[in-house]
Each structure stands twice: as C-alpha cells, then as structure tokens.
Amino acid sequence: MALNKNALIRYKTIDKCLQNNYRQWTLNDLIAACSDVLYEYEGREVNVSKRTVQLDIHMMRSDKLGYNAPIVVYDKKFYKYEDEDYSITDIPLNENDMNILSETVEMLKQFKDFSLFSELGGIIQRLEDKVYTEKTHQSAIIHLDKNEKLKGLEHLDVLYQAIIKKMVLRIKYQSFKARQASEIVCHPFILKEFNNRWFLVGKTSAKKPVLTFALDRIIEIDYDISIPYLDENFNGDTFYKDVIGVTVSNIRAERIQFRVDRYNAPYVITKPFHNSQRIIKKTDDGVIFNIFVQINFELERMLLGFGDSIEVLKPKRLRERMQQKLEKAVSFYK
C-alpha cells in the first residue's frame, strides 16, 4: 500500500503522543500535535482534519501496515495504548519481512562500486545487523551472478559521475588487439552491462559513430573540461533494440531462423534469445523460432553455446558460418 510522507509523519506523531502516559489525549490534541509537527517539516500551515486523524487511528489499529496498534478510547473521550509499552517502532520483524530484507541487502551490495550508493553504506550495514540479530545466519535465497575479481569495476563511479555531469573524458585504452594503449577523447553516454561485463558507450566526436569501450581495457581516466560535451540525448534502449549484446554495426537487422530440439526448446521458449523472438512452428522433434536482430559476435557465441541442440536455418550466410565454426571445433577432437 502506497503511503505519502505526511501520513507516515502523522503515524509517528500519534504514536509518540500515546506513549506519553502522563497526559490525556483527546482527538483534538492529536490533531494539534500532527499539525504542529507537519508545520515544522513543511514550514507552512498544513490542514489536518478530524477525519484524517480518525482514519490514521483506524489504519494504525489494522494489520494493513503490520501495526495492529492497541489504541483504545476511555471515558468516551481520551485515547491511549492499552499496552503501555507498545510502540509502532518496536514491531518485531516476521520471517517474511526478514527474508525480504536479507535479499534486499544482498542486492544493494551489488552496486557498492557506485558512489550513488555509498551514502547508503551505513544504512545497509545497520539493516544487515538488524536482520541477523533477529534470526540465525543462513545462505542467501537469491544468488546473483557476480565476479568480484572482474577488472575495471573501479572505474564505474568515475564514469557514472562523468555521465551525470556531462563531462568529456580522456581515456587511456588498450583493446585486446592493440599492442599498446592509446589516448581517446570520449563523450560518455551510458554504462551498459552484458554477460557480467561492463562497457562505456559514447562518442569520440560528433561525426564519429557511437563506440563501446570495455571497462576492463581502460587503464586511466581523466576529465577534460576544455572540450564542450556532446549532448545527443542518447537513448540506450533504442540503440540496442535490434542487437544481442553490445556490438552494434551499420548493417540492418534481419530475420534469423533456427530450430531447437524438443529437449531444449522449453528453455528457449521461457528465456527468449531476444524480445523479437517468435515461434514459427512446432514439430515432433523440436521448435522453429524467428528473431529479428543484427548478426554480431554475441549472437554467434550464443548460438554456438547450444551446440548440437540447435540448427540455424536462415539466413544462408549465417548457417554456413556456423557450419565452418563447428567443423573447426570438431577438428580439435580428432
């Protein structure tokens, strides 16, 4: 259930009032207390109606927020907690809450390399401590694929900040094919992750095409404030619409047709190669699929990964290329 900030402030204010057993609290007193606190937060008069506070009390009494607050009325006028030690801030976590919190902590940790999340570091640690003081330690239910030894992760935050601030970079970069590193001027657009590897996407100049740089091949990064940033409102979703992976070329996307045997077809049906994937035909020995993508390195690598359970049918040149690669692979085992 969605809650706005003011509602949460009112709940906490009512809770604080009812914990004070040295005073009798009428509905008007609670309304005044909520109005005063909201004025401090907002810096302006906030109209808290009688109906609003009545609904707040009703909500706190219910189990919709997990409070089940024991709020009672005595002398037909005054409000209090039947259990004098009760507070909505002391509600114990149930097992489901703790499981959700545990997995949330684990997922947030995946982004520890971004300074955007560094401010959450203390919160995450306190959250983790709270969870594990209330239950015995257990292995994570959700296990995310990660590689702590992956090179280039230390550059994530610098690049992220450069993109946010629209700053031009000078990058010392050495591809796998290059014998030595070279300096590249880069206008960074987005960061992209694929197959547990990170990439920087941007341009070296307005007239040059969009390029992709692997973070694990970046040696040094520096800012260059003397060069105006090339702001093209780059849209990653549009740019990568017709590709699998990160390799985008000038060639047009085309229809790729392939057959998957009946034992592996369910995996391809439930986890499509691409969002354009369609089932063309089902037979006794397998399923024929179509996808509409550019032919690139990542597509070939994915198709080869299915080995003898997949057959590329169209286009002819991709079929022949798969045949050549498989024949070469077979030669290694002779």
N, C-alpha and C positions, 0 to 999 in steps of 0.2 A: 504494500500500500504506500503510495507516494505521500510524503509529508513535507510541508514547507518549513522554512527556518523558524518563522514566528510561532507555529504550532509547537515545535519542539521546545522553544523558549518558554512558552506558557506551561507546558507539562512540567518542566524542571522547576518553574516558579511555584506552581501549585504544590509540587512535591516538597519543596523547601519549606513552604508555609505550614503544611500539615505535619512536618517533622517537629515543628516548634509547639510543644505541648503546653507551653506556659502562656499561650494565648488562645482565645476562642476565635474561630474563623467563620465569618458569615460569607455568603456568596458575594456580597458587595465588597468585602475585604479582599477576597481572592481576585475579583475584577480589578480593584485598585492596584493590587500588587503586580498583576500582569501588565497593567497599563504603565506603571512606573518603570518596570524592567525593560519593556519594549521601547519606552521613551529614551532610556539610557543607550540602548542598542542602535536605535534608528535616528536619534537626535531630533525627533519630531513627535507630535501627538499621534498616537495610534488608537483608533477607536476599537476598544474591546467590549463587545456587547455581552449582555447577560446570557443570551442564547449560546454565544461562542464558548463561554466558560462552562456552561452546563453540558455542552457537547464534549468538551475536553474531559470533564469528570467522567462522563459516560464512557469515553474512549479509554481512559486510564483504568476504569473498572473492568473493562472487557479483556479478552485474551487476544484481540486483534494485533496488538503490539507486544504481546507477551507480558504485559504488566500485571494484570489481574489485581489491581490495587485495591486493598480492603478499605475503601472510603465509605464511611457511614455518616449519617446525619443524626444528631441527638438534639433533644429539646425542639425538634422540628425547625431548627434554625442554623445550628453550627455543624461544621464539617471537621472530621478528623480521621486518622488512620486507626482502625480497630486494633491492629497490631502496632504498638507504639514504636517498635524497632524497624518497621518497614520503610523502604525507600526504593523508588524505581531504579536507582543507580546501583542497587545491590542485588539485582535479579541474577540468580546463578545461570550460567550457560547450560543449555541442554546439549545432548550428544550431537544432534544435527547442527546446532549453532557452532559447536567446537570443530566439527568436521569441515564445515564451510570456511571457518576462519583459518584452519590449518592449511587448506588448499589455497586460500586467498594469499596467505603469507608466502607460500611456495611460488605462486605465480608472480607476485610482486618482486620477488628476489631475482627473477629472470631479467629484470630491467635495471639492475643495480648499476650498470655502466652509464646510465643516463643521469646527468645532474638534475634533470627534471624530477627524478625520483629520490635524489639524495636527501632532500628535506624530509622525506618520509622514513628515512633510515631509522630514526629513533622510535617513530610510531610503530614501524614494522617489528622492531625488537621488543617493544613493550607488548604488542599484540601477541607475538610469538610466546613471550614469557607468560602472559595471561592464559593462553591456551594450554601450555604444557604444565602449568601449575594446577590446572583443573582436571587433567587427565594424564594417563600414562603415555609415555612416548611410543609412537608407532610410525611405521614407514608411511610415506605419502601414498594416498589413494590415487591421485592424479600425478603421473610421472611425465614431465615434459622433456623432450629430446633437447639436449644441450651438450656443449663441448667447452669446458672451462679453459682448455689449452688452445683454443682457436685463436690464431694470430689476428691482430687488427682491431680487437674489441676495445682496446684502449683509445682508439680514435673516435669511437661512437659519439661521445659527448661533444668533442670539439666540432665535429661535422654537424651534429644536430643544432648546436648553438649558431653555427655559421649560416645554416639554412633559415633558422628562425629570424636572425638579424640581417639576413640578405647581404652577406659579406663574401667577397671574392677570395679564393684560396690559391696559394701556391703550394703545389703538392710535389714532393719527390717520390716518383713512382717507378717501379720496375716490374713489368709483366713477366710471365714465365718464359716468354720467347725472347725478351731483351737481354743482351749481355751485360748491360749496365743501366743504372737508373737515369731518368731524365726528369727535368722540372716541367710541370704542367700548370698552366693557369686554368682554374676551374670555377665556373659559376654553379654552385651546388643547388640542385632542385629538391631531391628527395633521397632518403635512405631506403633501401629495399633488402629484405631478407628472403633467401631462397635456399632450400635444402640445407638449413643450418649454417649458412654462409651469408655475410653482409656485403652490400655493394653501395657505392655512392653513384648517383645518377645526376648528370649535369652536362654543361656545355663548356668548351674552351673559348668559343667566340660566337657571335650572333649568326655567322654564316656557316658554321660547322654543325654537323649533326649531333644529336644527343648521344652521349657516351656513358659507358658503365665502367666503374673502377672498383676492383675487388679490394676490400679494406685490408686483407692480409698481404697485399702487394704495396701498400702505402708505407713509405719509410719515414717521411717527415711531412708536417703540415704547418703552414704559416699563413697569416692573413695579409692581404694586400689592399689597403684602404685607398690606394691611389687610382684603382680601376673601378668605374661605376658598375654596380651589379646589374646583370642582365635579367630583368624580371619578366618572364614569359607566361606567368600563371600556369606553369606546367601541371598537367593532370596525369598522375601515375596510372590511374585506372584505365584511362583512355589509351595511354601509350602502350600498356601491356595487355590490352584487350585481346589481341589475336596471337599471343605467344604463350608458350610454356617455358618458364624460367625467366632469364634476364637478357637473353640475346635477341635484340630487335634489329632487323635489317630493312632495306628498302623494298624487298620483294613482297608481293601481295600474299595474303593468307590464301590457302587453298584447301580443298576437301581432302582429308586423309581418311581412307577407309581401311579397316583392319578387322580380322576375325580372331576372337579369343576362344579357346577351347572351353567346353562346358564346365570343367572343374574350376577354372579361374574367372570365368565370365561374371559370377556373382560379385567378386571383388571389384571388378571394373565398373559394374553397374552401381554399386553402393559408394564407390570412391572414383568418380569420373576423372579422366585424364585432364579435361578442360570443361568449362561451363557450356561450351557449344556441343558437347557430346550428345549424340542421338543413337538410339537403337534402330538399325535398318532391318534386320531380320534375325529371327531365332530359328535355329536348326537343332537336330538331334545331337550333333557333335560340337555345337558352340553358338556364339552370338556374333553378328557382324555389326560393327559400330562405325559412325562417322564423327569426325571432329573437324572444325574449321580453324586452322592455325597456320602460322608460318613454319616452314621446315627449318629447324635450327639444331644446334648441338644438343640442347637439353631434350628435345623431342626424340632424337635418335637414341640418346642414352637411356631414356625411359623405355622406349620400345625394345631395345636390346636387353634391358633388365628383365623382361618377361620370358626371355629365352625361347624354348620350344613350345611355349603355350600360346604364342601369338604369331599371326601371319599378316604382314602388310599386303593389302590388295591393290590399293591405288594411293598416289599416282605411281606410274611405272618407274620413274627415276628413283623414287624413294624405295620402292620394292627392290630394285636392283642394287641400291646402295646397302640395304640391309643384308641382301644375299652375299655381297662381297665381304662385308664385315664378319658375318657368321662363318663363311668359308675360311677366312683368315684365322678366326678364333679356333675353328676345328683343327686347323693345321698345327696349332700349338700342342695338341694332344696326340699327335701321330708319332 
